[in-house]
């Protein structure tokens, strides 16, 4: 019984950290996130906005202008990618 009491809070702390690091690693490789939820799709060619636990990911797919094709990871702790 004591092990359950110890493991449950540990899992509640480690899972969001795991989600954050996996999606951060994918953003560095210019790939969309796995654990974030798609919240919006823009009509510029298919740019997608994702929200995770304490972070946001924008997967750009612009067809107009320069045709931006990258992934930006934004959080209060770290920022990966070019934000114009």
C-alpha positions as CSV (number, residue, x, y, z in Angstrom):
1,X,0.0,0.0,0.0
2,X,2.8,2.4,0.8
3,X,4.4,1.8,-2.6
4,X,1.2,2.9,-4.4
5,X,1.2,6.1,-2.3
6,X,4.8,6.8,-3.4
7,X,4.5,5.8,-7.1
8,X,1.3,7.7,-7.9
9,X,2.7,11.2,-7.3
10,X,5.9,10.2,-9.0
11,X,4.1,9.2,-12.1
12,X,2.0,12.4,-12.0
13,X,5.2,14.4,-12.1
14,X,7.1,12.3,-14.6
15,X,4.5,11.9,-17.3
16,X,4.2,15.7,-18.1
17,X,8.0,15.9,-18.2
18,X,8.1,13.0,-20.6
19,X,5.4,14.6,-22.8
20,X,7.3,17.9,-22.8
21,X,10.7,16.4,-23.7
22,X,9.3,14.1,-26.5
23,X,7.5,17.0,-28.2
24,X,10.5,19.3,-27.7
25,X,12.7,16.7,-29.4
26,X,10.3,16.4,-32.3
27,X,10.2,20.1,-32.7
28,X,14.0,20.2,-33.0
29,X,13.6,17.7,-35.9
30,X,10.9,19.9,-37.5
31,X,8.2,17.3,-36.8
32,X,4.8,17.8,-35.3
33,X,4.2,16.9,-31.7
34,X,2.8,13.6,-30.5
35,X,1.3,14.5,-27.1
36,X,0.0,18.0,-27.7
37,X,-3.6,18.6,-28.9
38,X,-4.3,20.3,-32.2
39,X,-6.4,23.4,-31.5
40,X,-6.5,25.3,-34.7
41,X,-5.7,25.0,-38.5
42,X,-5.0,28.1,-40.4
43,X,-6.1,28.7,-44.0
44,X,-2.6,29.6,-45.2
45,X,-1.7,26.2,-46.5
46,X,-2.3,24.1,-43.4
47,X,-0.4,25.7,-40.5
48,X,-1.4,23.9,-37.3
49,X,-1.5,25.1,-33.7
50,X,-1.0,22.6,-30.9
51,X,-1.3,23.0,-27.1
52,X,0.4,20.8,-24.5
53,X,0.9,20.9,-20.8
54,X,2.7,24.2,-20.4
55,X,3.8,24.6,-24.0
56,X,2.6,25.5,-27.5
57,X,3.8,24.1,-30.9
58,X,3.2,25.7,-34.2
59,X,3.7,23.6,-37.3
60,X,4.0,26.1,-40.1
61,X,2.9,25.1,-43.7
62,X,2.5,28.4,-45.4
63,X,2.1,28.5,-49.2
64,X,2.1,32.3,-49.6
65,X,5.1,34.6,-49.4
66,X,8.3,32.7,-48.4
67,X,6.4,29.5,-47.8
68,X,7.5,28.8,-44.2
69,X,7.8,25.1,-43.5
70,X,9.1,24.7,-39.9
71,X,8.0,23.8,-36.4
72,X,8.2,26.2,-33.5
73,X,8.1,25.0,-29.8
74,X,7.2,27.7,-27.3
75,X,7.1,27.5,-23.6
76,X,8.1,29.7,-20.7
77,X,11.2,27.5,-20.1
78,X,12.5,27.2,-23.7
79,X,11.9,28.3,-27.3
80,X,12.9,26.2,-30.3
81,X,12.6,27.4,-33.9
82,X,12.4,30.7,-35.7
83,X,9.5,32.9,-34.6
84,X,9.1,35.8,-37.0
